[in-house]
């Protein structure tokens, strides 16, 4: 979802750093119009998208589920997993004192 009323310059440069939000934990039956109506109370909504499962048509929250394990092992190597909006989050082992 992208709102533009508080930062009109962001839309001009396609910078969604402070205008695009992820909404997790939606009800299965949530439709984009319902979500858009809710968020319009905070300002102009340029676009509202509900990601749905192509087989069931229900909304899904795959990104959050994918990051439940922040250090998955993929092809024998430990990886880091977090939401892209949070940036790279490296975990460091405690330094012995």
PyMOL commands that set and color helices and strands:
alter all, ss='L'
color gray80, all
select helices_A, chain A and resi 8-12+32-42+62-66+84-86
alter helices_A, ss='H'
color red, helices_A
select strands_A, chain A and resi 2-3+45-47+73-74+77-78
alter strands_A, ss='S'
color yellow, strands_A
deselect
rebuild
show_as cartoon
